[in-house]
Amino acid sequence: MKDQAWLDLLATDRIAAMREFLLTWYPGPPPEAARMPGVPAALAELYAIAAGRPQVLGEQNSIYPPDRLRTDPHEGLLVFAAENQGNLSWMIDPAEDDPAVWVVSDGVAPVAERESLSGFLIQFCLLEAIMSAAAQAFCWSASAALADQVITPLREVPLEPWQWPGDPTRFYVTSDLVVSTSHNGPDDVGILAGARSPDALSSLAATDVRWDHGF
């Protein structure tokens, strides 16, 4: 990314913020206008962008393409995304403009994500940007103090914490780097980082974190 202007759009237009992030992280032709009756505007916009950028729909977890959307017979909600191992799905009420996102897994009552669909999709895209990045660094377990070394120079994405892969999961960025922190316990933090080039990871190598992958 040449700048972080998309972050400033989050307060007023989350769909525009998502668009600006994705079009910069995944260069390509401009998307056609989003036209998909029957799904909320944020999801329709994601589909329009993904038409020329299939990785937008996920390489770790998955946003289902339009022809695979289905209604869950038990919850009566639209299943639009799934975790990579099939242990949980994300569902919405498509009749709402910016619906709540429900996490559904076998044997567990549905739990609402803290962000509605427009915020959830940004979080989903940030995680997938990490997992599909040209350069990556992963640490499965670090102290909170070590995690702070990584994230202090970065700008936090101003969204409520996500619940995957750990709760809470937060995102931090620079111009060419996305980092997530996921709490496994009170002083046990998983750190995932993805960058558009190896040079963008250089600041992470200077921390005291013992990286499991990437350095």
Secondary structure, DSSP 8 states (H G I E B T S, - for coil): ----HHHHHTTT-HHHHHHHHHHHHS--S-------TTS-HHHHHHHHHHTT-GGGG-SSSEE--GGG-EE-TTT--EEEEE-TTSSEEEEE-TTSSS-EEEEEETTEEEEEEEEEHHHHHHHHHHHHHHHT-SEEEEEEEE-HHHHHHHHTTSEE--S--B-SSSSSEEEEE-SSEEEEEEEEETTEEEEEEEESSGGGGHHHHTSS---SB--
